[in-house]
Amino acid sequence: MVKVRNVRVETEKNRFLVTCNDSDGRVYTHERMFATRQAADRLADRVKVRGDIGAAYWDCYTPYGTDAWLLDDMEVTLMDDEERHAKGM
């Protein structure tokens, strides 16, 4: 289980997404896009009450510059990618 905060419902192409963040800055988006705002609100309300999610049903994105970006060793990965690109690999 992942402790989350900032649970919200967002609109994308006439569908509704439930998103939230963990304390390190990772962004989680539920894998299901809801057809109605009410259905998305129900899930968001359940997550707010529980305070955590089962990560199996959520996509995770780690934004650049967050604590999570550093904790997940993304800086090392980025430097490796840049080095390979510079060498033409």
Buried (B, 14 or more C-beta within 10 A) or exposed (E): EBEBEEBEBEEEEEBBBBBBBBEEBBBBBBEBBBEEEEBBBBBBEEBBEEEEBEBEEBEEEBEEEBEBBBEBEBEEEEEEEEEEEEEEE
